[in-house]
Amino acid sequence: MGVFLLIVALVLFIITDLIIRTILKKAEEKKMRKLCQEALETNLQLDFSHESKTLKRVEVPNPKARILAVDDEEIILDSFRKILVLAGYSIDTVETGQEALALIQKRHYDFVFTDLKMPEMDGVEVCKAVKHLRPDIDVIIITGYATVESAVETMKYGAMDYVQKPFTEDELVAMVDKFLIQRQERIRKQLKSRVHITHVGEPEIKDTVEFYIPGGVFIAPWHTWAALTESGEAHIGVDDFANKLIGKIDAIDAPNPGMEVKQGQLLFSVRVGQKTISFRSPITGRVLKNNGAVIEYPDRLEITSYEGNWICQLDAEKLDEDIKNLKIGKEAVKFFEEELEKLQGYVKKSVKSTVDEKNIPADGKIYIGELRALNDKDFHVIVHDFFEKD
């Protein structure tokens, strides 16, 4: 009888515990929904006319992600705000592509949702421009049934996926949650097993750029790297500082196999739009071969500039002497920190506008793809001081 009562008591305890947990979870969800509802009702009353004429912003506590939505139909933007804010997302909405491009240079977003058919600047142009200026932002196309084929075409310009109108509340939330999982998984894979530093603030701040240095990689003063292979040769590439600053490399001019090069001499160049950046060799040696996969598809560098995405291979004949001018481990991290401090100082002091004359805040923050957005003068100064320095 005593054992039976003990079992009954245990079962009742478990059931009670589950009930309490369920009640607490629902209470927490209700509380968060109320906060989101309050944000939806309050934040829209703020005046953001100094940023753009049509901007409406709703920020929620601890958002799942930050979204910028662009559509010339106000009713669609209203739906995005009401649905996604209650689902836990912070969202800005504007009615023109030009306003969206100005905002991505001032604020950090995880996603840009853009309508495909808009006057003046359509979704294709918005997608191209966003991926040019901020390749770290994922672009989602908003499209109707008749233009699905065109939306799919934008994938070649870097769009992540598309959302088809009309959509229900549940469908939109499910799709955006799916996009967020895909983004987080991609970032997780990119960051796996890499030493990283953040340029400002604490590591948990989401809107900072992180730079990575894998263990065993030697970093040169010109932001090229060298890593020894098992057979004693060295893979050479562009380090993550240069890669993040450029944002997207359009083409690579690789060295000729058999070419002899000394440490600090020109080894290869990359093209950024119509401009060229020359990179110096981190070591002395003879070029054995180039990495055909990266030369043909430089977009691979957007995933990582290390590991298998090296640009060329050298025989590393004088590594014992060259190593004195290279950094590894903590010394490489310190070098990155010093370079970042120098770069932030220049950006804060000298960079006042981008190539399209949109003012950017002089806060010294560094954005992925920063170099591509600069005017010629600032572009050449930074290239000279960081990549082509003597």
Secondary structure, 3 states (H helix, E strand, C coil): CHHHHHHHHHHHHHHHHHHHHHHHHHHHHHHHHHHHHHHHHHHHHCCCCCCCCCCEEECCCCCCCEEEEECCCHHHHHHHHHHHHHCCCEEEEECCHHHHHHHHCCCCCCEEEEECCCCCCCHHHHHHHHHHHCCCCEEEEEECHHHHHHHHHHHHHCCCEEEECCCCHHHHHHHHHHHHHHHHHHHHHHHCCCEEEECCCCCCCCCCCEEEECCCCEECCCCEEEEECCCCCEEEEECHHHHHHHCCCCEEECCCCCCEECCCCEEEEEEECCEEEEEECCCCEEEEEECHHHHHCHHHHHCCCCHHHCCEEECCCCHHHHHHHCECCHHHHHHHHHHHHHHHHHHHHHCCEECCCCECCCCCCCCCCHHHHECHHHHHHHHHHHCCCC
